[in-house]
Amino acid sequence: MNRPASGGGLLVVGDVVTDVVARYGPALAHGTDTAARIRTLPGGAGANVACWAVRSGCANVTLLARAGAESAEWHREALERAGVRAFLAVDEEVPTATVVALVDPAAERTFLTDSGAVLRLAAEDFSPALLDGVGRLHLSGYLLFAATSRAAAHLALRTAVERGVAVSVDPASAGFLAELGPERFLEFTEGAELLLPNADEARLLTGLPEPEAAAAELSRRFPRVAVTLGERGAVLAAGGEVIGRVPAPPVREPVDSTGAGDAFTGGFLAALLAGADDRAAAAEGCRAGAEAVTTVGGRPPA
């Protein structure tokens, strides 16, 4: 299998989100109060990937996203503290996206999502100059769920392909993916070199119940596929067949699975840019994902 050359920086075109993470006890009490531990944190799939890529050793990471004026500076400062070069288009009309993450005692999260400014990222917010010195472009699939942000994502993808820059895509949300439709998603991501779905997204995109079979099928459409399996690690596929399985490190006390997939992606892409092969890169991604579930929120610990 031909692989893109390593080296260069990482450009993430995606999203910033204000996360409200609520960790609660055994059950939610419908119609009344439920005690919870609640924190408001910077998040967003694209921004999380960028921060985890830096955490995993990639020194040159840039994020393009759109945020509301009320919190754009807060998000920019958080990204820059994490080592990410942040290009945030400021929206004066719509606030930053907000996600309420309900996290149960098993660390599983359920999201309530207000997309806010995310889906208003526009083609004019993207500049081809953002690809200068870039070895990989990563697109957050959230951008594909509305016409305006989809146009921006498509422009970035097309420009990267024309310049010979490898492109990866994360489907981002099984719920929103079901609304968009698998065939439309596959059409919109044509030209990407690497697809990074979780098991639910891989099943939805293929109609196949087993993630290994789904990974193999997706690798007939994309040169490389890495399907994340949570605590079971990841499966790699290329050319219509599974080429590797990578276990995840054990986690004794998980507290929040928010951003674990983003951590895998950030670690995986950083390792590829450093010259790792797919299995070694997936191992780095699994390591980052395991670290992510030990901390609250979707970003690396400070």
N, C-alpha and C positions, 0 to 999 in steps of 0.2 A: 504494500500500500504506500503510495506517495504521500509524504507528509510535508506541510508547509515548513519553511525554514524557521528555526527558533530565533529569538532575539527581538529587539524592539520593545516599544511600550505597549500598554493596553489602553484602549479607548472603550469605555462603557457608555452606551447611549441608552438611557433608561429612566429611572424615577427616583425621586426622594419622597419620603412619606413620614408624617408624624405618627409614630406608633404609641398607642395607649395599651400597655400590656397589663392585663388583669389576671393574676394567678389566684384561683379560688380553691376551696376545699372539696369534699367528696361529691357535692352536687349543687347545682344552681337551684335556689328556692324561687320558684315561679311566683310572681305577683308580690314579692316582698324583698327584704334585704338579704344579700349574701355577703358575708365577710370576705374580703379579698385584699391582696397586696398589689397595689397599682402604681405603675411608673410610666411617665411620658418620656419617650426616647426618640432620637432620630433613627429612621429606618428607610425602607424602600428596597425592593429587590436589586435594582441596578446599583444603588449606593452601597448596599451591603456587599455585593460582589466586589466592588472597587476597594472597599476597606479590607476585606479578607484577602484580596490579591496583594495588597501592601503588606499585610500581616504575614503572608506566605513568602515574602521576599522579592516581590516585583517593585522596583524603585520608581518606575515611571508609569503612573496610573492617572488617567483623566476621566472625569465623568461629565457628560452632558445631560441635563435634566431641566425640568421646569418646576418652579415653586411659587407659591403665593407670596405677596409682598410682606404679609404679616410675620412670616417665619423664615424667609429666604436667607437672611443673614445668619440666623441661628444654625441653619443647616449647612451653610457655607463654612462657617467656623468649625463645626464638628467634623466636616470632611477634611478640611485642611489640617486640623489637629491629628487626624488619622493618616496624613501623608498623601491625601488624594488632591489632585489639582481639579478644582470644581468650576465648571462653567454652568451657572444656573441662570436660565432665562427667568426673569421676574414677571409674574402675572399680577397685574393691578386689579383684576376683576374677580378672580376666583382664588380661594385659599388653597394652600398646600394640601395634597391628599392626606387623608387620615385613615388609619386602620386601628380598630379596636380588636386586640388579640385576646381571646378568652382561653386561658391556659389551664388545663385540668391537672389533677395530681400526678398523672402519668407523663406530664410535660407535653401532651398533645395540644395543639392550638387550633382554634376555630376563628376565622376572621370575619369581621364586619367592615366593609370597605366603602369609603367615599373617595372616588378617584380624583376629585378636585382638579388641580392644575396638571396632573400627570398626562391626561389624554389631550391636553392643549399644546403639548410640545409640537412646534410647527417646523415645516421644512426650512423656513428662513432662519430658524434657530441653529441649524446645522451649517458648518462651514467645512469644505474639503480640507482646509488647513489643519483641522483637528486630527487628521490622519497622518500628518507629517511625523516621521519617526516612529510610527505605530506598527507593531508586528501582528496585532490582533485587534479586531473589533468584536465587542460582545453586545448583543441586543437583548434587552429585557422584553419578553413577549407581551407584557402589559401594554406596550405601545401599539400592538397590532389590533387591539380591541375597539378602536375608534378611528374614524377616517382621518382626522387631522394628525394625530400622532403616528398613525400608520404611514402616512405620506412622508413624515420625517424619518421614520425607521427605514422605509424603502429607499429613500434617497441615500441614507448612510450606507445601507447594504450595497446598493448598486455602485456607489462611488468606491467603496472598499474593494469590491470584486474587480472593477475596472483597473484599480491600482495594484492588484495582486495581493491584497491584504486578506488574510483568512478571517472568516466570520463565524461566530458561534451564536446560537440562539437558545434561550431558556423559555419554554412555553408559559411559565409563570403561574398559571392558575387553571386547575381542571374545571372549576366552575365557569369561569369566563370563557375558557376554551370550548366548552360544550355549547355555550350560547353562540359563539362565532361559527363553530362547525369545523371539524377536522380537515376537510378538504380545502376550505378557504385558508386555514392556517398554513397548510403545506404549500399552497400556492403562493402565499405571501412571503414565505421563507425560502423560496427557491433560490439557489445560489449560495446558501450557507454551507460551510464545510463541516460544521460540528453542531449536533443537536444534544441538549442536556435536559431531558425531561425527568420527572420523577416517575415512579411506577404507575400511578393513577393516570398521569398525562400520557404515558406511553401506551397504556391500554386503550385510552380514549382515541388516540390518534390512529390506532391500528384495528381496534375491535378484537384484539387477541387478549385472552385472559392472563397469560403468563408473561411477566416482564422480559424474560429472556427471549421468548419468541417475538415479542413486540420490538425489542431492541434490534433483533436481526432483521425484522421486516422494515423498520425505519432506516436501517443502514443500506437499504436498496434505493432510498431517496436522498440520503445524506452520506457523504463519504465516511463520517465517523459519528458514532452515537455512544453516549455514556448515560445509562439510566440509573438513577439513585434509588436505593432500596432501604433507606433509613438505617436502622441498626444492623441490617444485613449487608451493608456496603454498597457496591455498585457493580453493574455488568457492562462490559464493553462490546461493541459490535462494529463490524466493517464488512463491506462487500456481501451483505446478506447472511452473515453468520456471526455467532458469538465468538469473540477472540480472547476474552478474559473475564475473570470474576475477581473482585478485590474485596476483602473483608473490611469491616469497620472496626476500629479499636473499641473495646468494651468501655462503657460509661457507667460508673457505679451509681451516681446520683444525678440524673438528668433533671433540669429545672424548667427548661423552656425550649421547645423545638423551633421557635420562630427563627427564621434565617438559616437553618441548618443546610438547606439546599443551596442557598446563596454562598455559604461558607465553602461547600464542596466546589462550587463553580469557581470561586475566587482562588482557592488553592490549586485546583486542576489547571486553570489557565496560567497562573503564575509559574507552575512547574513546566508546562509546555513551553512557555517563553524562555525558560532557563535551559531548555534542551532535553527535558525528560521525555521518555517514551510514554505511551498511553497508560500502561499499567503503573509505572512509577508516579505519573501525574495523578491518576485516580487514587493511589494510596495517599498522596498528599492532600487530595480533596477530602478523602474520608477522615484523615487526621483533623483537618480544619472543621469538618462537620461535627466530629465528636467533641471538639472543644466548644463549638457553638452551643450545644445543648446543655452545657454546664454553666451558662451565663444567661441573664435575663436580657431579652431583646435580640435583634438580628445582627448586631455589630460585634467585632472583637472587643474583649475587655480592655479598658484603658491601661 
